[in-house]
């Protein structure tokens, strides 16, 4: 039995998220508290091409619990890759005991978000894909909420086919073997998940690990979740 402690790196790309980043970081810090004495947690926020107060807010809130880095890449895949690179430079322990937990700056994670991922990692699961729900459907057509619920597939056994960078965890050694995040402007989450699948690792797609994301119609990544949600407005009930 491996008794070495776990280390968790929480990786968050952020671009012009001064409004929603505090909610995200408060939720991550609450999830971190549940692991006090069980695992060490390091939070890395990669601020990408921001022109608002995202950097200042991240600096104020993460101080002492992680690190904030800058990039002008203008691509979420690049921001995620940078956050992972910095987090792994900061951690000197074995990669097999390091877990990379990814979310987005417009998300709120549950208090059990990290502990549930860690429980799966302790069972030798090497990558986890969770689900998302929407905080508000304000600004969308009245039928969009129902249409989203109807089309967001959850199988009877609790598994699902979804992949969201906003709710994806992977063990560090496996992440590195897969080649890490590709520096893509969109669909970087599916790209990484597919490469992990091709490696034949032990993956779990679990609906009970769920984060709340913004229901905004215009997102930061082209053709990302916001666009997919907004597309429901064009389908009448």
Secondary structure, DSSP 8 states (H G I E B T S, - for coil): ---S-EEEEEEEEESS-TTTHHHHHHHHHHHHHTTTTTEEEEEEEEEES--SSHHHHHHHHHTTTEEEEEE----HHHHHHHHHHHHHHH--S-GGGEEEEEEETT-EE-TTHHHHHHHHHHTT--EEEEEEEES--TTS-TTHHHHHHHHS---TTS------GGGEEEEHHHHHHHT-----SS-HHHHHHHHHHHTT--EEEEEEEEEEE---SS-SSTTSHHHHHHHGGGS--
